[in-house]
Amino acid sequence: MTRVPLLCRMPSLLLLALLLPGLAFGQYRLHFQFTTGGDDLRGGNVNGTGNNVDISVMGNHGPVAQLRNANGFATWGGGSVNEVTIDGVASIADLRDVTISETDRQKNDPFEQADHWDLGALRITAEIDGREKVLFEGSGAPLQRFTAGYVGYVFGLHNDGKCLVDSECDDHARCDGVESCAPSSAGADRHGCVQASPPCAAGMICNEAATNEADRCRAGRVDADNDGHFAMNSGGDDCDDNDSNRFPGNAEICDTAGHDEDCDSTTYGHRDADGDGHDDSNCMNVEWR
């Protein structure tokens, strides 16, 4: 078996990774295992250009990756097994098909016939974090016969669109909970992802911008006494959320208990029953008696 490392090929190798919208770079690796049949692939051993293999990966939203000269100018002899890897594929959820073609070499003889290459078997897998999914596996005698310079052959991928690892489900938001990959779960979406419960308890507000998880949740806007003012510990102005008759702006009244109605101990009601020009002491808040 000959393995052709992607990063160790000749400088003329062109790798074009076109990422699907909204997806992070560098998650998946696509592995291609080619078994050549009775007619070999010439490679770049003739006139410096040769007959080489091009790979194009397509998704439902357009191109995902393209690898030219996948064999690195090498000859793939009859019966040989060769592996090629494409790194940096963002997601496999929407992968649709792979087109494989054989490039034609420059010919000095205009009457020279085009080269042929027999692909006896092909196996395509996606790998991430040590887990692997088979996207295509087939063989034949041959599976496909290629003619150099002609339109390539499209291999449809057997892709259920399901996730393999939790990281593929991550929407990078923390206030909606941490997503997990569980395709067999009854609550999974079409990609096999499950939404977790929000991290903050009922009545709490989640701060998406928090850098420390301990600061993620804070008290929500609470109005326990239903006086129209939120408690101060939830960002409101109600100094006593257990007393519906005590809130900012409420009118002060004269009472023997010295009750503070407006959350301001310096204010008080007015009553001068005997007309002596002095307010009744019962109108004062208890702090000022």
C-alpha positions as CSV (number, residue, x, y, z in Angstrom):
1,M,0.0,0.0,0.0
2,T,1.3,3.4,-0.9
3,R,0.2,6.4,1.3
4,V,0.6,9.8,-0.2
5,P,0.8,12.5,2.5
6,L,-1.1,15.6,1.6
7,L,1.5,18.1,2.9
8,C,4.5,16.4,1.5
9,R,3.6,16.5,-2.2
10,M,5.3,18.5,-4.9
11,P,4.7,22.3,-4.9
12,S,2.5,22.1,-8.0
13,L,-0.2,20.3,-5.9
14,L,-3.2,22.6,-5.5
15,L,-5.5,22.2,-2.6
16,L,-8.6,24.4,-2.6
17,A,-10.8,24.1,0.5
18,L,-14.1,26.0,0.1
19,L,-15.9,26.0,3.4
20,L,-19.7,25.8,3.8
21,P,-21.2,29.0,5.2
22,G,-21.1,29.4,8.9
23,L,-18.9,26.5,9.8
24,A,-15.6,26.4,11.6
25,F,-12.4,25.4,9.7
26,G,-10.3,22.3,10.2
27,Q,-12.5,19.7,11.8
28,Y,-12.8,16.7,9.5
29,R,-10.4,14.6,7.4
30,L,-11.6,12.8,4.3
31,H,-9.7,9.6,3.5
32,F,-9.8,8.1,0.0
33,Q,-8.5,4.6,-0.6
34,F,-8.0,3.8,-4.3
35,T,-7.4,0.3,-5.6
36,T,-6.3,0.3,-9.2
37,G,-7.6,-2.5,-11.5
38,G,-6.0,-4.0,-14.6
39,D,-5.1,-0.8,-16.4
40,D,-2.7,1.4,-14.4
41,L,-2.6,5.2,-13.8
42,R,0.5,6.6,-15.6
43,G,1.0,9.5,-13.3
44,G,3.5,12.3,-14.1
45,N,6.2,10.1,-15.6
46,V,5.6,11.1,-19.2
47,N,6.7,14.5,-20.5
48,G,6.5,16.0,-17.0
49,T,2.7,16.3,-16.9
50,G,1.3,12.9,-17.1
51,N,-2.1,11.4,-16.4
52,N,-3.1,12.3,-12.8
53,V,-6.1,12.1,-10.5
54,D,-8.3,15.1,-9.6
55,I,-10.8,15.0,-6.7
56,S,-13.7,17.4,-6.2
57,V,-16.0,17.2,-3.2
58,M,-19.4,18.7,-3.4
59,G,-22.0,19.6,-0.8
60,N,-25.6,20.6,-1.0
61,H,-24.5,24.3,-0.7
62,G,-21.7,24.1,-3.3
63,P,-18.0,23.0,-3.5
64,V,-16.4,21.8,-0.3
65,A,-12.9,20.9,-1.4
66,Q,-10.9,20.2,-4.5
67,L,-7.6,18.3,-4.7
68,R,-5.6,18.3,-8.0
69,N,-2.9,15.7,-8.7
70,A,-4.0,13.6,-5.8
71,N,-1.5,10.9,-6.7
72,G,1.4,13.4,-6.5
73,F,2.6,12.5,-10.0
74,A,3.1,8.9,-8.9
75,T,2.2,5.9,-11.0
76,W,-0.5,3.7,-9.6
77,G,0.2,0.2,-10.9
78,G,-2.4,-2.5,-11.5
79,G,-3.5,-4.0,-8.1
80,S,-1.9,-1.2,-6.0
81,V,-3.8,0.3,-3.1
82,N,-3.2,4.0,-2.5
83,E,-4.5,6.4,0.1
84,V,-5.1,10.1,-0.1
85,T,-6.3,12.5,2.6
86,I,-8.0,15.9,2.5
87,D,-7.7,17.9,5.7
88,G,-9.7,20.8,6.9
89,V,-13.3,19.9,5.9
90,A,-15.6,21.9,8.2
91,S,-18.6,19.5,8.3
92,I,-19.8,16.4,6.6
93,A,-23.5,17.0,7.4
94,D,-24.3,18.2,3.9
95,L,-21.7,16.3,1.8
96,R,-23.4,15.1,-1.4
97,D,-20.9,13.6,-3.9
98,V,-17.3,13.2,-5.1
99,T,-16.2,13.7,-8.6
100,I,-13.0,11.8,-9.7
101,S,-11.3,12.5,-13.0
102,E,-8.1,11.7,-14.8
103,T,-6.1,14.6,-16.4
104,D,-4.7,14.2,-19.9
105,R,-1.0,14.7,-20.5
106,Q,0.6,16.8,-23.3
107,K,1.2,14.7,-26.4
108,N,3.8,15.1,-29.0
109,D,1.9,12.8,-31.3
110,P,-1.5,14.3,-32.1
111,F,-2.8,10.8,-33.1
112,E,-1.8,9.3,-29.8
113,Q,-4.9,7.8,-28.0
114,A,-5.9,9.0,-24.6
115,D,-4.8,7.0,-21.6
116,H,-7.2,4.8,-19.6
117,W,-7.2,4.0,-15.9
118,D,-9.2,1.3,-14.2
119,L,-10.4,2.0,-10.7
120,G,-11.1,-1.4,-9.2
121,A,-12.3,-0.2,-5.8
122,L,-12.9,3.0,-3.8
123,R,-13.5,3.6,-0.2
124,I,-14.2,7.1,1.2
125,T,-14.4,7.8,4.9
126,A,-14.7,10.8,7.2
127,E,-12.7,10.9,10.4
128,I,-12.7,13.2,13.4
129,D,-11.3,12.7,16.9
130,G,-10.6,9.1,16.2
131,R,-14.2,8.3,15.0
132,E,-14.9,7.3,11.4
133,K,-17.9,7.2,9.1
134,V,-17.9,5.4,5.8
135,L,-19.3,7.6,3.1
136,F,-18.7,5.4,0.1
137,E,-17.5,1.8,-0.5
138,G,-17.6,0.0,-3.8
139,S,-15.7,-2.3,-6.1
140,G,-16.0,-3.8,-9.6
141,A,-14.2,-5.1,-12.5
142,P,-13.6,-2.3,-12.8
143,L,-15.7,-0.1,-10.6
144,Q,-15.1,2.7,-13.1
145,R,-12.9,3.0,-16.2
146,F,-11.5,6.6,-16.7
147,T,-10.3,8.2,-19.9
148,A,-7.8,10.9,-19.5
149,G,-9.1,14.4,-20.3
150,Y,-12.7,13.4,-20.3
151,V,-15.4,14.4,-17.8
152,G,-15.0,12.7,-14.5
153,Y,-17.3,10.3,-12.8
154,V,-19.6,11.3,-9.9
155,F,-19.8,9.0,-6.9
156,G,-22.8,9.7,-4.7
157,L,-22.1,9.6,-1.0
158,H,-24.0,7.4,1.4
159,N,-24.4,10.2,4.0
160,D,-27.1,10.3,6.5
161,G,-26.0,13.8,7.6
162,K,-25.7,12.7,11.2
163,C,-23.0,14.0,13.6
164,L,-20.1,12.0,14.9
165,V,-18.9,14.1,17.8
166,D,-20.3,16.7,20.2
167,S,-18.1,19.5,18.7
168,E,-20.0,19.3,15.4
169,C,-23.2,20.2,17.3
170,D,-21.8,23.2,19.1
171,D,-23.5,26.5,18.1
172,H,-20.9,28.4,20.2
173,A,-23.7,29.9,22.4
174,R,-23.6,29.1,26.1
175,C,-27.0,30.4,27.3
176,D,-29.0,27.8,25.4
177,G,-27.1,24.9,26.9
178,V,-24.3,22.7,25.7
179,E,-25.2,20.6,22.6
180,S,-24.3,16.9,22.3
181,C,-24.2,14.4,19.5
182,A,-26.8,11.7,20.1
183,P,-28.4,10.6,16.8
184,S,-30.4,7.8,18.5
185,S,-32.0,10.2,21.0
186,A,-35.7,10.9,20.6
187,G,-34.9,14.6,20.9
188,A,-32.2,14.8,18.3
189,D,-32.5,17.1,15.3
190,R,-31.9,16.0,11.7
191,H,-28.1,16.1,12.2
192,G,-28.3,14.0,15.4
193,C,-27.7,16.9,17.7
194,V,-29.5,17.2,21.1
195,Q,-30.0,20.6,22.8
196,A,-29.2,20.6,26.5
197,S,-31.2,22.4,29.2
198,P,-30.2,26.1,29.7
199,P,-27.5,26.6,32.3
200,C,-29.5,29.1,34.4
201,A,-32.3,28.2,36.7
202,A,-35.8,29.6,36.3
203,G,-35.9,33.3,37.2
204,M,-32.2,33.8,36.4
205,I,-30.8,35.7,33.5
206,C,-27.9,34.2,31.5
207,N,-25.1,36.5,30.5
208,E,-23.7,35.3,27.1
209,A,-20.7,37.6,27.4
210,A,-19.5,36.3,30.7
211,T,-15.9,34.9,30.6
212,N,-16.2,33.1,33.9
213,E,-18.9,30.4,34.2
214,A,-19.4,31.3,37.8
215,D,-20.7,34.7,36.5
216,R,-22.8,33.2,33.8
217,C,-26.1,33.3,35.7
218,R,-27.6,36.2,37.7
219,A,-30.9,36.9,39.3
220,G,-33.7,37.7,36.8
221,R,-36.1,40.6,36.9
222,V,-38.2,39.7,40.0
223,D,-41.3,41.5,41.3
224,A,-42.4,39.2,44.1
225,D,-45.0,41.7,45.6
226,N,-46.5,42.6,42.2
227,D,-46.2,46.4,42.9
228,G,-44.8,47.1,39.4
229,H,-41.2,47.5,40.6
230,F,-38.5,44.9,40.3
231,A,-36.4,43.9,43.3
232,M,-33.0,45.7,43.7
233,N,-31.1,42.4,43.6
234,S,-32.5,41.7,40.1
235,G,-31.6,45.1,38.8
236,G,-34.7,47.0,39.9
237,D,-35.4,49.8,42.3
238,D,-37.8,48.2,44.8
239,C,-36.1,48.4,48.2
240,D,-38.6,45.8,49.7
241,D,-40.0,43.4,47.2
242,N,-42.0,41.7,49.9
243,D,-44.1,44.8,50.6
244,S,-46.5,45.9,47.9
245,N,-47.0,49.2,49.7
246,R,-43.3,50.2,49.6
247,F,-41.8,51.3,46.3
248,P,-40.2,54.4,44.8
249,G,-42.7,57.1,44.0
250,N,-45.4,55.8,46.3
251,A,-47.1,58.5,48.4
252,E,-46.0,58.7,52.1
253,I,-48.9,58.5,54.6
254,C,-49.0,59.1,58.4
255,D,-49.2,56.0,60.4
256,T,-48.2,54.9,63.9
257,A,-45.9,52.2,62.6
258,G,-43.6,54.8,60.9
259,H,-43.8,52.9,57.6
260,D,-41.7,54.0,54.7
261,E,-43.9,53.9,51.6
262,D,-41.5,55.4,48.9
263,C,-38.1,53.7,49.7
264,D,-36.8,57.1,50.9
265,S,-36.5,57.4,54.7
266,T,-36.0,61.2,54.4
267,T,-39.4,61.9,53.1
268,Y,-42.7,61.7,55.1
269,G,-46.3,62.6,55.1
270,H,-47.9,65.8,56.4
271,R,-50.6,66.1,59.1
272,D,-51.1,69.0,61.5
273,A,-54.4,68.2,63.3
274,D,-54.0,70.8,66.0
275,G,-52.9,73.6,63.7
276,D,-49.7,74.4,65.7
277,G,-47.5,74.4,62.5
278,H,-45.8,71.1,63.3
279,D,-46.4,67.9,61.5
280,D,-47.7,64.9,63.5
281,S,-44.7,62.7,64.6
282,N,-46.6,59.7,63.3
283,C,-46.0,61.0,59.8
284,M,-42.3,60.5,60.2
285,N,-40.6,57.3,59.1
286,V,-39.3,55.3,62.0
287,E,-35.7,56.2,61.3
288,W,-36.5,59.9,62.0
289,R,-38.6,59.6,65.2
